[in-house]
Amino acid sequence: MGNDLGRLLIISGLLLVGIGLFLSYGGKFNFLGRLPGDIRVEKENFSFFFPLGTCLLISLLLSFLLWLFKR
């Protein structure tokens, strides 16, 4: 049980550090939200934005990181 708790704390800490870095330096990632596959519809009185390509990229990165830690 102690081994699982330690692994969970390490993953949680790395995730928090990653979120903190993204919030601090996130403005320098101008390509996020403008990837191919991101849906943007703008009309006169209506705008809709769904970052599908960005969501897929983040999902792939998180899946890879979790796969690495699970090994």
Secondary structure, 3 states (H helix, E strand, C coil): CHHHHHHHHHHHHHHHHHHHHHHHHHHHCCCCCCCCCCEEEECCCCEEEECHHHHHHHHHHHHHHHHHHHC
